[in-house]
Amino acid sequence: MNAIDNGWRFLSEIDTDDYLQDASNMVVCDWGTIFEIEPAIAPIFNMPIGTDLTLMYENQRKYFVFTETGEKCVL
C-alpha cells in the first residue's frame, strides 16, 4: 500500500480486531525504530517473506515461535 512498505507487520498482544481494522492506528516505521522498541527482533531480519512469528517471553527469556505451529524458531 506504500512504496516504502517492506511487508513487515508488528502487532501486540493487546491489539484487538477493532483496533486493527482502523487504519489510523497504523504507522509506517523504519526497521531501526522497531529495533529500538524491541531489540529481540534483530535475528529475524533476513527471514523469508511470509514468515509468521510470535515473540514469546518465558522465565526472563525472549524467543520466537512459528505462529501457526508453536514450534520454536532456531535463529
Beta strands, then each sheet from edge to edge (+ up, - down):
strand 1: 53-58
strand 2: 61-66
sheet 1: 1+ 2-
end
